[in-house]
Amino acid sequence: MRALNALPGTIRVLFVRGNGPSFSSGLDKEVFTALGTAEAPGLAGIAHAGPAAASDAIASFQQAFALGSRPDLVSIALVQGHAIGAGFQLALSCDIRIAAEDAQFSMAEVTLGLVPDLGGTKRLVELVGYSRAASICLTGRSVSAAEADQIGLVSAVVPVDRLGEAGDAFAAQILALPRTAVIETKALLLRAAQRTQDEQEQAERAAQYRLLRELAGLDADD
């Protein structure tokens, strides 16, 4: 999260991509026995901590999986190969997901006796609905790129050798648009699920008024 917050305000699009043939290959089982440090506790360290300390430790991890929370920054996950567990949840935290044809998504925490705890349960339900999310999370099964496209988990599926090109194309479309309009639109989308229809329409009216005043060259206080 510190790295995300440290990004300068001039950055408009952020790509998230694995360094290698897979986006994320999953949890290293050695962390089960790692106590870690006070600043970076391992799973064993969390297990031995009190409830409040354990909650704080997990909350610090969750904060790093909030890539889509900034209205001024559009995050694009470029998923190749495996996206397992935390890697899957990292992709879910992005605004846009583009999958290579070989992509395999898996919420495998249940197979290790754990739960997805990085915000992925809510994001997955909101994306694909409860029943599909249950079939993915309660079995730990793999979701192919083709299925991910079918159920709305990803925005596009492309050949492996065109993954970067596809990401650049999405970014170019976003960067070609007025930045304030993109920010206001993303802010509306981020809150839409928590608002009633009337509340959302009120927020749309307020955003549109701000943009119209900007287009007319009027200051916010005029």
mmCIF file of the C-alpha atoms, coordinates in Angstrom:
data_MODEL
# 
_entry.id   MODEL 
# 
loop_
_atom_site.group_PDB 
_atom_site.id 
_atom_site.type_symbol 
_atom_site.label_atom_id 
_atom_site.label_alt_id 
_atom_site.label_comp_id 
_atom_site.label_asym_id 
_atom_site.label_entity_id 
_atom_site.label_seq_id 
_atom_site.pdbx_PDB_ins_code 
_atom_site.Cartn_x 
_atom_site.Cartn_y 
_atom_site.Cartn_z 
_atom_site.occupancy 
_atom_site.B_iso_or_equiv 
_atom_site.pdbx_formal_charge 
_atom_site.auth_seq_id 
_atom_site.auth_comp_id 
_atom_site.auth_asym_id 
_atom_site.auth_atom_id 
_atom_site.pdbx_PDB_model_num 
ATOM 1   C CA . MET A 1 1   ? 0.000   0.000   0.000   1.00 0.00 ? 1   MET A CA 1 
ATOM 2   C CA . ARG A 1 2   ? 2.925   2.347   0.693   1.00 0.00 ? 2   ARG A CA 1 
ATOM 3   C CA . ALA A 1 3   ? 4.102   1.868   -2.889  1.00 0.00 ? 3   ALA A CA 1 
ATOM 4   C CA . LEU A 1 4   ? 0.603   2.637   -4.178  1.00 0.00 ? 4   LEU A CA 1 
ATOM 5   C CA . ASN A 1 5   ? 0.293   5.770   -2.064  1.00 0.00 ? 5   ASN A CA 1 
ATOM 6   C CA . ALA A 1 6   ? 3.778   6.857   -3.142  1.00 0.00 ? 6   ALA A CA 1 
ATOM 7   C CA . LEU A 1 7   ? 2.809   6.982   -6.823  1.00 0.00 ? 7   LEU A CA 1 
ATOM 8   C CA . PRO A 1 8   ? 2.836   10.596  -8.064  1.00 0.00 ? 8   PRO A CA 1 
ATOM 9   C CA . GLY A 1 9   ? -0.468  12.184  -8.959  1.00 0.00 ? 9   GLY A CA 1 
ATOM 10  C CA . THR A 1 10  ? 0.582   12.340  -12.606 1.00 0.00 ? 10  THR A CA 1 
ATOM 11  C CA . ILE A 1 11  ? 0.237   8.541   -12.935 1.00 0.00 ? 11  ILE A CA 1 
ATOM 12  C CA . ARG A 1 12  ? -3.143  7.718   -14.456 1.00 0.00 ? 12  ARG A CA 1 
ATOM 13  C CA . VAL A 1 13  ? -2.882  4.010   -15.324 1.00 0.00 ? 13  VAL A CA 1 
ATOM 14  C CA . LEU A 1 14  ? -1.146  1.233   -13.380 1.00 0.00 ? 14  LEU A CA 1 
ATOM 15  C CA . PHE A 1 15  ? -0.365  -2.192  -14.866 1.00 0.00 ? 15  PHE A CA 1 
ATOM 16  C CA . VAL A 1 16  ? -0.128  -5.202  -12.547 1.00 0.00 ? 16  VAL A CA 1 
ATOM 17  C CA . ARG A 1 17  ? 1.644   -8.171  -14.134 1.00 0.00 ? 17  ARG A CA 1 
ATOM 18  C CA . GLY A 1 18  ? 3.661   -11.146 -12.971 1.00 0.00 ? 18  GLY A CA 1 
ATOM 19  C CA . ASN A 1 19  ? 7.377   -11.271 -13.711 1.00 0.00 ? 19  ASN A CA 1 
ATOM 20  C CA . GLY A 1 20  ? 7.394   -14.614 -15.483 1.00 0.00 ? 20  GLY A CA 1 
ATOM 21  C CA . PRO A 1 21  ? 5.029   -17.154 -17.037 1.00 0.00 ? 21  PRO A CA 1 
ATOM 22  C CA . SER A 1 22  ? 2.482   -16.885 -14.189 1.00 0.00 ? 22  SER A CA 1 
ATOM 23  C CA . PHE A 1 23  ? 0.725   -13.968 -12.543 1.00 0.00 ? 23  PHE A CA 1 
ATOM 24  C CA . SER A 1 24  ? 1.032   -15.685 -9.153  1.00 0.00 ? 24  SER A CA 1 
ATOM 25  C CA . SER A 1 25  ? 1.715   -19.334 -8.367  1.00 0.00 ? 25  SER A CA 1 
ATOM 26  C CA . GLY A 1 26  ? 0.144   -19.293 -4.913  1.00 0.00 ? 26  GLY A CA 1 
ATOM 27  C CA . LEU A 1 27  ? 1.117   -19.405 -1.263  1.00 0.00 ? 27  LEU A CA 1 
ATOM 28  C CA . ASP A 1 28  ? 4.519   -20.748 -0.220  1.00 0.00 ? 28  ASP A CA 1 
ATOM 29  C CA . LYS A 1 29  ? 3.636   -23.363 2.412   1.00 0.00 ? 29  LYS A CA 1 
ATOM 30  C CA . GLU A 1 30  ? 6.748   -22.420 4.385   1.00 0.00 ? 30  GLU A CA 1 
ATOM 31  C CA . VAL A 1 31  ? 4.922   -19.303 5.588   1.00 0.00 ? 31  VAL A CA 1 
ATOM 32  C CA . PHE A 1 32  ? 2.702   -21.546 7.726   1.00 0.00 ? 32  PHE A CA 1 
ATOM 33  C CA . THR A 1 33  ? 5.600   -22.026 10.132  1.00 0.00 ? 33  THR A CA 1 
ATOM 34  C CA . ALA A 1 34  ? 7.046   -18.530 9.819   1.00 0.00 ? 34  ALA A CA 1 
ATOM 35  C CA . LEU A 1 35  ? 6.689   -16.294 12.852  1.00 0.00 ? 35  LEU A CA 1 
ATOM 36  C CA . GLY A 1 36  ? 7.906   -13.250 10.946  1.00 0.00 ? 36  GLY A CA 1 
ATOM 37  C CA . THR A 1 37  ? 8.400   -9.900  12.633  1.00 0.00 ? 37  THR A CA 1 
ATOM 38  C CA . ALA A 1 38  ? 6.148   -7.384  14.325  1.00 0.00 ? 38  ALA A CA 1 
ATOM 39  C CA . GLU A 1 39  ? 6.080   -5.344  11.112  1.00 0.00 ? 39  GLU A CA 1 
ATOM 40  C CA . ALA A 1 40  ? 5.622   -8.354  8.796   1.00 0.00 ? 40  ALA A CA 1 
ATOM 41  C CA . PRO A 1 41  ? 4.224   -11.309 10.754  1.00 0.00 ? 41  PRO A CA 1 
ATOM 42  C CA . GLY A 1 42  ? 4.086   -14.752 9.183   1.00 0.00 ? 42  GLY A CA 1 
ATOM 43  C CA . LEU A 1 43  ? 1.022   -16.970 9.413   1.00 0.00 ? 43  LEU A CA 1 
ATOM 44  C CA . ALA A 1 44  ? 2.377   -18.730 12.485  1.00 0.00 ? 44  ALA A CA 1 
ATOM 45  C CA . GLY A 1 45  ? 3.019   -15.346 14.079  1.00 0.00 ? 45  GLY A CA 1 
ATOM 46  C CA . ILE A 1 46  ? -0.567  -14.302 13.418  1.00 0.00 ? 46  ILE A CA 1 
ATOM 47  C CA . ALA A 1 47  ? -1.865  -17.568 14.870  1.00 0.00 ? 47  ALA A CA 1 
ATOM 48  C CA . HIS A 1 48  ? 0.077   -16.977 18.102  1.00 0.00 ? 48  HIS A CA 1 
ATOM 49  C CA . ALA A 1 49  ? -1.029  -13.344 18.391  1.00 0.00 ? 49  ALA A CA 1 
ATOM 50  C CA . GLY A 1 50  ? -4.070  -12.134 20.261  1.00 0.00 ? 50  GLY A CA 1 
ATOM 51  C CA . PRO A 1 51  ? -7.310  -11.451 18.352  1.00 0.00 ? 51  PRO A CA 1 
ATOM 52  C CA . ALA A 1 52  ? -6.734  -7.698  18.079  1.00 0.00 ? 52  ALA A CA 1 
ATOM 53  C CA . ALA A 1 53  ? -3.124  -8.037  16.935  1.00 0.00 ? 53  ALA A CA 1 
ATOM 54  C CA . ALA A 1 54  ? -4.064  -10.759 14.445  1.00 0.00 ? 54  ALA A CA 1 
ATOM 55  C CA . SER A 1 55  ? -6.861  -8.626  13.052  1.00 0.00 ? 55  SER A CA 1 
ATOM 56  C CA . ASP A 1 56  ? -4.500  -5.668  12.677  1.00 0.00 ? 56  ASP A CA 1 
ATOM 57  C CA . ALA A 1 57  ? -1.935  -7.823  10.877  1.00 0.00 ? 57  ALA A CA 1 
ATOM 58  C CA . ILE A 1 58  ? -4.476  -9.169  8.385   1.00 0.00 ? 58  ILE A CA 1 
ATOM 59  C CA . ALA A 1 59  ? -5.891  -5.659  7.912   1.00 0.00 ? 59  ALA A CA 1 
ATOM 60  C CA . SER A 1 60  ? -2.422  -4.450  6.907   1.00 0.00 ? 60  SER A CA 1 
ATOM 61  C CA . PHE A 1 61  ? -2.334  -7.113  4.196   1.00 0.00 ? 61  PHE A CA 1 
ATOM 62  C CA . GLN A 1 62  ? -5.830  -6.188  3.026   1.00 0.00 ? 62  GLN A CA 1 
ATOM 63  C CA . GLN A 1 63  ? -4.807  -2.563  2.579   1.00 0.00 ? 63  GLN A CA 1 
ATOM 64  C CA . ALA A 1 64  ? -2.280  -3.647  -0.043  1.00 0.00 ? 64  ALA A CA 1 
ATOM 65  C CA . PHE A 1 65  ? -5.103  -5.197  -2.060  1.00 0.00 ? 65  PHE A CA 1 
ATOM 66  C CA . ALA A 1 66  ? -7.022  -1.989  -2.665  1.00 0.00 ? 66  ALA A CA 1 
ATOM 67  C CA . LEU A 1 67  ? -5.592  -1.077  -6.061  1.00 0.00 ? 67  LEU A CA 1 
ATOM 68  C CA . GLY A 1 68  ? -8.983  -0.059  -7.403  1.00 0.00 ? 68  GLY A CA 1 
ATOM 69  C CA . SER A 1 69  ? -9.851  2.244   -4.507  1.00 0.00 ? 69  SER A CA 1 
ATOM 70  C CA . ARG A 1 70  ? -8.281  5.436   -5.902  1.00 0.00 ? 70  ARG A CA 1 
ATOM 71  C CA . PRO A 1 71  ? -10.598 7.279   -8.303  1.00 0.00 ? 71  PRO A CA 1 
ATOM 72  C CA . ASP A 1 72  ? -7.635  9.046   -9.921  1.00 0.00 ? 72  ASP A CA 1 
ATOM 73  C CA . LEU A 1 73  ? -5.840  5.803   -10.824 1.00 0.00 ? 73  LEU A CA 1 
ATOM 74  C CA . VAL A 1 74  ? -7.027  3.041   -13.171 1.00 0.00 ? 74  VAL A CA 1 
ATOM 75  C CA . SER A 1 75  ? -5.435  -0.336  -12.440 1.00 0.00 ? 75  SER A CA 1 
ATOM 76  C CA . ILE A 1 76  ? -5.198  -3.030  -15.123 1.00 0.00 ? 76  ILE A CA 1 
ATOM 77  C CA . ALA A 1 77  ? -4.265  -6.621  -14.251 1.00 0.00 ? 77  ALA A CA 1 
ATOM 78  C CA . LEU A 1 78  ? -2.551  -8.516  -17.060 1.00 0.00 ? 78  LEU A CA 1 
ATOM 79  C CA . VAL A 1 79  ? -3.014  -12.149 -16.086 1.00 0.00 ? 79  VAL A CA 1 
ATOM 80  C CA . GLN A 1 80  ? -0.917  -14.872 -17.664 1.00 0.00 ? 80  GLN A CA 1 
ATOM 81  C CA . GLY A 1 81  ? -0.668  -18.459 -16.426 1.00 0.00 ? 81  GLY A CA 1 
ATOM 82  C CA . HIS A 1 82  ? -1.759  -19.119 -12.854 1.00 0.00 ? 82  HIS A CA 1 
ATOM 83  C CA . ALA A 1 83  ? -3.416  -16.560 -10.588 1.00 0.00 ? 83  ALA A CA 1 
ATOM 84  C CA . ILE A 1 84  ? -3.847  -18.513 -7.366  1.00 0.00 ? 84  ILE A CA 1 
ATOM 85  C CA . GLY A 1 85  ? -5.093  -17.359 -3.976  1.00 0.00 ? 85  GLY A CA 1 
ATOM 86  C CA . ALA A 1 86  ? -3.665  -13.952 -3.141  1.00 0.00 ? 86  ALA A CA 1 
ATOM 87  C CA . GLY A 1 87  ? -2.732  -13.490 -6.797  1.00 0.00 ? 87  GLY A CA 1 
ATOM 88  C CA . PHE A 1 88  ? -6.344  -14.049 -7.803  1.00 0.00 ? 88  PHE A CA 1 
ATOM 89  C CA . GLN A 1 89  ? -7.450  -11.554 -5.159  1.00 0.00 ? 89  GLN A CA 1 
ATOM 90  C CA . LEU A 1 90  ? -4.868  -9.041  -6.378  1.00 0.00 ? 90  LEU A CA 1 
ATOM 91  C CA . ALA A 1 91  ? -6.303  -9.297  -9.879  1.00 0.00 ? 91  ALA A CA 1 
ATOM 92  C CA . LEU A 1 92  ? -9.812  -8.870  -8.433  1.00 0.00 ? 92  LEU A CA 1 
ATOM 93  C CA . SER A 1 93  ? -8.721  -5.654  -6.723  1.00 0.00 ? 93  SER A CA 1 
ATOM 94  C CA . CYS A 1 94  ? -7.874  -4.072  -10.087 1.00 0.00 ? 94  CYS A CA 1 
ATOM 95  C CA . ASP A 1 95  ? -10.368 -2.097  -12.155 1.00 0.00 ? 95  ASP A CA 1 
ATOM 96  C CA . ILE A 1 96  ? -9.808  -4.083  -15.345 1.00 0.00 ? 96  ILE A CA 1 
ATOM 97  C CA . ARG A 1 97  ? -8.593  -7.634  -15.845 1.00 0.00 ? 97  ARG A CA 1 
ATOM 98  C CA . ILE A 1 98  ? -7.185  -8.842  -19.174 1.00 0.00 ? 98  ILE A CA 1 
ATOM 99  C CA . ALA A 1 99  ? -6.421  -12.553 -19.361 1.00 0.00 ? 99  ALA A CA 1 
ATOM 100 C CA . ALA A 1 100 ? -4.088  -14.439 -21.644 1.00 0.00 ? 100 ALA A CA 1 
ATOM 101 C CA . GLU A 1 101 ? -5.569  -17.570 -23.160 1.00 0.00 ? 101 GLU A CA 1 
ATOM 102 C CA . ASP A 1 102 ? -3.535  -19.737 -20.769 1.00 0.00 ? 102 ASP A CA 1 
ATOM 103 C CA . ALA A 1 103 ? -4.778  -17.970 -17.617 1.00 0.00 ? 103 ALA A CA 1 
ATOM 104 C CA . GLN A 1 104 ? -6.088  -20.104 -14.753 1.00 0.00 ? 104 GLN A CA 1 
ATOM 105 C CA . PHE A 1 105 ? -7.759  -18.445 -11.758 1.00 0.00 ? 105 PHE A CA 1 
ATOM 106 C CA . SER A 1 106 ? -8.081  -20.326 -8.465  1.00 0.00 ? 106 SER A CA 1 
ATOM 107 C CA . MET A 1 107 ? -9.257  -19.258 -5.009  1.00 0.00 ? 107 MET A CA 1 
ATOM 108 C CA . ALA A 1 108 ? -7.365  -22.125 -3.403  1.00 0.00 ? 108 ALA A CA 1 
ATOM 109 C CA . GLU A 1 109 ? -7.354  -20.974 0.232   1.00 0.00 ? 109 GLU A CA 1 
ATOM 110 C CA . VAL A 1 110 ? -10.009 -23.511 1.268   1.00 0.00 ? 110 VAL A CA 1 
ATOM 111 C CA . THR A 1 111 ? -7.754  -26.367 0.132   1.00 0.00 ? 111 THR A CA 1 
ATOM 112 C CA . LEU A 1 112 ? -5.213  -25.187 2.726   1.00 0.00 ? 112 LEU A CA 1 
ATOM 113 C CA . GLY A 1 113 ? -7.770  -24.867 5.519   1.00 0.00 ? 113 GLY A CA 1 
ATOM 114 C CA . LEU A 1 114 ? -7.956  -21.077 5.138   1.00 0.00 ? 114 LEU A CA 1 
ATOM 115 C CA . VAL A 1 115 ? -10.369 -18.459 3.805   1.00 0.00 ? 115 VAL A CA 1 
ATOM 116 C CA . PRO A 1 116 ? -9.737  -15.763 1.171   1.00 0.00 ? 116 PRO A CA 1 
ATOM 117 C CA . ASP A 1 117 ? -8.999  -12.810 3.451   1.00 0.00 ? 117 ASP A CA 1 
ATOM 118 C CA . LEU A 1 118 ? -7.763  -10.068 1.120   1.00 0.00 ? 118 LEU A CA 1 
ATOM 119 C CA . GLY A 1 119 ? -11.120 -8.642  0.072   1.00 0.00 ? 119 GLY A CA 1 
ATOM 120 C CA . GLY A 1 120 ? -11.651 -11.236 -2.641  1.00 0.00 ? 120 GLY A CA 1 
ATOM 121 C CA . THR A 1 121 ? -14.910 -12.719 -1.385  1.00 0.00 ? 121 THR A CA 1 
ATOM 122 C CA . LYS A 1 122 ? -16.897 -9.502  -1.753  1.00 0.00 ? 122 LYS A CA 1 
ATOM 123 C CA . ARG A 1 123 ? -15.282 -8.494  -5.027  1.00 0.00 ? 123 ARG A CA 1 
ATOM 124 C CA . LEU A 1 124 ? -15.875 -11.919 -6.559  1.00 0.00 ? 124 LEU A CA 1 
ATOM 125 C CA . VAL A 1 125 ? -19.544 -12.035 -5.502  1.00 0.00 ? 125 VAL A CA 1 
ATOM 126 C CA . GLU A 1 126 ? -20.098 -8.547  -6.927  1.00 0.00 ? 126 GLU A CA 1 
ATOM 127 C CA . LEU A 1 127 ? -18.478 -9.566  -10.218 1.00 0.00 ? 127 LEU A CA 1 
ATOM 128 C CA . VAL A 1 128 ? -20.008 -12.968 -10.899 1.00 0.00 ? 128 VAL A CA 1 
ATOM 129 C CA . GLY A 1 129 ? -22.840 -13.416 -8.385  1.00 0.00 ? 129 GLY A CA 1 
ATOM 130 C CA . TYR A 1 130 ? -23.112 -15.538 -5.249  1.00 0.00 ? 130 TYR A CA 1 
ATOM 131 C CA . SER A 1 131 ? -23.660 -18.947 -6.840  1.00 0.00 ? 131 SER A CA 1 
ATOM 132 C CA . ARG A 1 132 ? -20.680 -18.737 -9.195  1.00 0.00 ? 132 ARG A CA 1 
ATOM 133 C CA . ALA A 1 133 ? -18.493 -17.276 -6.447  1.00 0.00 ? 133 ALA A CA 1 
ATOM 134 C CA . ALA A 1 134 ? -19.489 -20.164 -4.184  1.00 0.00 ? 134 ALA A CA 1 
ATOM 135 C CA . SER A 1 135 ? -18.598 -22.724 -6.851  1.00 0.00 ? 135 SER A CA 1 
ATOM 136 C CA . ILE A 1 136 ? -15.156 -21.126 -7.170  1.00 0.00 ? 136 ILE A CA 1 
ATOM 137 C CA . CYS A 1 137 ? -14.343 -20.456 -3.507  1.00 0.00 ? 137 CYS A CA 1 
ATOM 138 C CA . LEU A 1 138 ? -15.862 -23.564 -1.907  1.00 0.00 ? 138 LEU A CA 1 
ATOM 139 C CA . THR A 1 139 ? -14.111 -26.000 -4.244  1.00 0.00 ? 139 THR A CA 1 
ATOM 140 C CA . GLY A 1 140 ? -10.794 -24.263 -4.910  1.00 0.00 ? 140 GLY A CA 1 
ATOM 141 C CA . ARG A 1 141 ? -11.188 -25.274 -8.556  1.00 0.00 ? 141 ARG A CA 1 
ATOM 142 C CA . SER A 1 142 ? -9.481  -23.544 -11.461 1.00 0.00 ? 142 SER A CA 1 
ATOM 143 C CA . VAL A 1 143 ? -11.348 -21.151 -13.718 1.00 0.00 ? 143 VAL A CA 1 
ATOM 144 C CA . SER A 1 144 ? -10.023 -21.064 -17.267 1.00 0.00 ? 144 SER A CA 1 
ATOM 145 C CA . ALA A 1 145 ? -9.652  -17.861 -19.248 1.00 0.00 ? 145 ALA A CA 1 
ATOM 146 C CA . ALA A 1 146 ? -12.600 -18.905 -21.414 1.00 0.00 ? 146 ALA A CA 1 
ATOM 147 C CA . GLU A 1 147 ? -14.865 -19.434 -18.391 1.00 0.00 ? 147 GLU A CA 1 
ATOM 148 C CA . ALA A 1 148 ? -13.624 -16.204 -16.783 1.00 0.00 ? 148 ALA A CA 1 
ATOM 149 C CA . ASP A 1 149 ? -14.641 -14.355 -19.939 1.00 0.00 ? 149 ASP A CA 1 
ATOM 150 C CA . GLN A 1 150 ? -18.035 -16.073 -20.029 1.00 0.00 ? 150 GLN A CA 1 
ATOM 151 C CA . ILE A 1 151 ? -18.968 -15.189 -16.439 1.00 0.00 ? 151 ILE A CA 1 
ATOM 152 C CA . GLY A 1 152 ? -17.696 -11.605 -16.566 1.00 0.00 ? 152 GLY A CA 1 
ATOM 153 C CA . LEU A 1 153 ? -14.605 -12.112 -14.429 1.00 0.00 ? 153 LEU A CA 1 
ATOM 154 C CA . VAL A 1 154 ? -12.340 -10.537 -17.063 1.00 0.00 ? 154 VAL A CA 1 
ATOM 155 C CA . SER A 1 155 ? -12.756 -7.767  -19.609 1.00 0.00 ? 155 SER A CA 1 
ATOM 156 C CA . ALA A 1 156 ? -10.969 -9.565  -22.440 1.00 0.00 ? 156 ALA A CA 1 
ATOM 157 C CA . VAL A 1 157 ? -9.060  -12.728 -23.335 1.00 0.00 ? 157 VAL A CA 1 
ATOM 158 C CA . VAL A 1 158 ? -6.149  -12.460 -25.751 1.00 0.00 ? 158 VAL A CA 1 
ATOM 159 C CA . PRO A 1 159 ? -3.300  -14.662 -27.028 1.00 0.00 ? 159 PRO A CA 1 
ATOM 160 C CA . VAL A 1 160 ? -0.366  -14.833 -24.625 1.00 0.00 ? 160 VAL A CA 1 
ATOM 161 C CA . ASP A 1 161 ? 1.932   -12.908 -26.955 1.00 0.00 ? 161 ASP A CA 1 
ATOM 162 C CA . ARG A 1 162 ? -0.585  -10.044 -27.236 1.00 0.00 ? 162 ARG A CA 1 
ATOM 163 C CA . LEU A 1 163 ? -1.224  -9.512  -23.524 1.00 0.00 ? 163 LEU A CA 1 
ATOM 164 C CA . GLY A 1 164 ? 0.960   -6.424  -23.218 1.00 0.00 ? 164 GLY A CA 1 
ATOM 165 C CA . GLU A 1 165 ? -0.405  -5.021  -26.449 1.00 0.00 ? 165 GLU A CA 1 
ATOM 166 C CA . ALA A 1 166 ? -3.978  -5.441  -25.198 1.00 0.00 ? 166 ALA A CA 1 
ATOM 167 C CA . GLY A 1 167 ? -3.121  -3.664  -21.955 1.00 0.00 ? 167 GLY A CA 1 
ATOM 168 C CA . ASP A 1 168 ? -1.553  -0.788  -23.862 1.00 0.00 ? 168 ASP A CA 1 
ATOM 169 C CA . ALA A 1 169 ? -4.682  -0.476  -25.988 1.00 0.00 ? 169 ALA A CA 1 
ATOM 170 C CA . PHE A 1 170 ? -6.924  -0.187  -22.909 1.00 0.00 ? 170 PHE A CA 1 
ATOM 171 C CA . ALA A 1 171 ? -4.554  2.347   -21.357 1.00 0.00 ? 171 ALA A CA 1 
ATOM 172 C CA . ALA A 1 172 ? -4.438  4.414   -24.555 1.00 0.00 ? 172 ALA A CA 1 
ATOM 173 C CA . GLN A 1 173 ? -8.220  4.669   -24.628 1.00 0.00 ? 173 GLN A CA 1 
ATOM 174 C CA . ILE A 1 174 ? -8.297  5.850   -21.018 1.00 0.00 ? 174 ILE A CA 1 
ATOM 175 C CA . LEU A 1 175 ? -5.431  8.305   -21.426 1.00 0.00 ? 175 LEU A CA 1 
ATOM 176 C CA . ALA A 1 176 ? -7.073  9.843   -24.493 1.00 0.00 ? 176 ALA A CA 1 
ATOM 177 C CA . LEU A 1 177 ? -10.066 10.956  -22.408 1.00 0.00 ? 177 LEU A CA 1 
ATOM 178 C CA . PRO A 1 178 ? -10.399 14.029  -20.151 1.00 0.00 ? 178 PRO A CA 1 
ATOM 179 C CA . ARG A 1 179 ? -8.858  13.034  -16.840 1.00 0.00 ? 179 ARG A CA 1 
ATOM 180 C CA . THR A 1 180 ? -11.437 14.710  -14.610 1.00 0.00 ? 180 THR A CA 1 
ATOM 181 C CA . ALA A 1 181 ? -14.271 12.932  -16.404 1.00 0.00 ? 181 ALA A CA 1 
ATOM 182 C CA . VAL A 1 182 ? -12.527 9.570   -15.918 1.00 0.00 ? 182 VAL A CA 1 
ATOM 183 C CA . ILE A 1 183 ? -11.982 10.295  -12.214 1.00 0.00 ? 183 ILE A CA 1 
ATOM 184 C CA . GLU A 1 184 ? -15.587 11.369  -11.650 1.00 0.00 ? 184 GLU A CA 1 
ATOM 185 C CA . THR A 1 185 ? -16.912 8.349   -13.551 1.00 0.00 ? 185 THR A CA 1 
ATOM 186 C CA . LYS A 1 186 ? -14.741 5.899   -11.617 1.00 0.00 ? 186 LYS A CA 1 
ATOM 187 C CA . ALA A 1 187 ? -15.797 7.495   -8.327  1.00 0.00 ? 187 ALA A CA 1 
ATOM 188 C CA . LEU A 1 188 ? -19.442 6.914   -9.300  1.00 0.00 ? 188 LEU A CA 1 
ATOM 189 C CA . LEU A 1 189 ? -18.763 3.286   -10.196 1.00 0.00 ? 189 LEU A CA 1 
ATOM 190 C CA . LEU A 1 190 ? -16.889 2.633   -6.953  1.00 0.00 ? 190 LEU A CA 1 
ATOM 191 C CA . ARG A 1 191 ? -19.839 3.680   -4.795  1.00 0.00 ? 191 ARG A CA 1 
ATOM 192 C CA . ALA A 1 192 ? -22.698 2.441   -6.982  1.00 0.00 ? 192 ALA A CA 1 
ATOM 193 C CA . ALA A 1 193 ? -23.164 -0.881  -5.177  1.00 0.00 ? 193 ALA A CA 1 
ATOM 194 C CA . GLN A 1 194 ? -23.498 0.823   -1.775  1.00 0.00 ? 194 GLN A CA 1 
ATOM 195 C CA . ARG A 1 195 ? -26.013 3.467   -2.884  1.00 0.00 ? 195 ARG A CA 1 
ATOM 196 C CA . THR A 1 196 ? -29.688 3.311   -3.644  1.00 0.00 ? 196 THR A CA 1 
ATOM 197 C CA . GLN A 1 197 ? -30.775 4.275   -7.152  1.00 0.00 ? 197 GLN A CA 1 
ATOM 198 C CA . ASP A 1 198 ? -31.893 7.685   -5.902  1.00 0.00 ? 198 ASP A CA 1 
ATOM 199 C CA . GLU A 1 199 ? -28.595 8.238   -4.088  1.00 0.00 ? 199 GLU A CA 1 
ATOM 200 C CA . GLN A 1 200 ? -26.624 7.234   -7.161  1.00 0.00 ? 200 GLN A CA 1 
ATOM 201 C CA . GLU A 1 201 ? -28.604 9.556   -9.395  1.00 0.00 ? 201 GLU A CA 1 
ATOM 202 C CA . GLN A 1 202 ? -28.008 12.399  -6.930  1.00 0.00 ? 202 GLN A CA 1 
ATOM 203 C CA . ALA A 1 203 ? -24.274 11.660  -7.028  1.00 0.00 ? 203 ALA A CA 1 
ATOM 204 C CA . GLU A 1 204 ? -24.404 11.642  -10.844 1.00 0.00 ? 204 GLU A CA 1 
ATOM 205 C CA . ARG A 1 205 ? -26.100 15.037  -10.864 1.00 0.00 ? 205 ARG A CA 1 
ATOM 206 C CA . ALA A 1 206 ? -23.466 16.520  -8.567  1.00 0.00 ? 206 ALA A CA 1 
ATOM 207 C CA . ALA A 1 207 ? -20.610 15.080  -10.638 1.00 0.00 ? 207 ALA A CA 1 
ATOM 208 C CA . GLN A 1 208 ? -22.136 16.299  -13.884 1.00 0.00 ? 208 GLN A CA 1 
ATOM 209 C CA . TYR A 1 209 ? -22.551 19.793  -12.474 1.00 0.00 ? 209 TYR A CA 1 
ATOM 210 C CA . ARG A 1 210 ? -18.881 19.893  -11.466 1.00 0.00 ? 210 ARG A CA 1 
ATOM 211 C CA . LEU A 1 211 ? -17.807 18.782  -14.944 1.00 0.00 ? 211 LEU A CA 1 
ATOM 212 C CA . LEU A 1 212 ? -20.106 21.248  -16.707 1.00 0.00 ? 212 LEU A CA 1 
ATOM 213 C CA . ARG A 1 213 ? -18.661 24.084  -14.653 1.00 0.00 ? 213 ARG A CA 1 
ATOM 214 C CA . GLU A 1 214 ? -15.169 22.908  -15.512 1.00 0.00 ? 214 GLU A CA 1 
ATOM 215 C CA . LEU A 1 215 ? -16.010 22.818  -19.223 1.00 0.00 ? 215 LEU A CA 1 
ATOM 216 C CA . ALA A 1 216 ? -17.444 26.309  -18.926 1.00 0.00 ? 216 ALA A CA 1 
ATOM 217 C CA . GLY A 1 217 ? -14.223 27.550  -17.347 1.00 0.00 ? 217 GLY A CA 1 
ATOM 218 C CA . LEU A 1 218 ? -15.844 28.340  -13.996 1.00 0.00 ? 218 LEU A CA 1 
ATOM 219 C CA . ASP A 1 219 ? -14.066 27.888  -10.693 1.00 0.00 ? 219 ASP A CA 1 
ATOM 220 C CA . ALA A 1 220 ? -15.605 25.659  -8.062  1.00 0.00 ? 220 ALA A CA 1 
ATOM 221 C CA . ASP A 1 221 ? -16.388 28.704  -5.879  1.00 0.00 ? 221 ASP A CA 1 
ATOM 222 C CA . ASP A 1 222 ? -17.871 30.881  -8.659  1.00 0.00 ? 222 ASP A CA 1 
# 
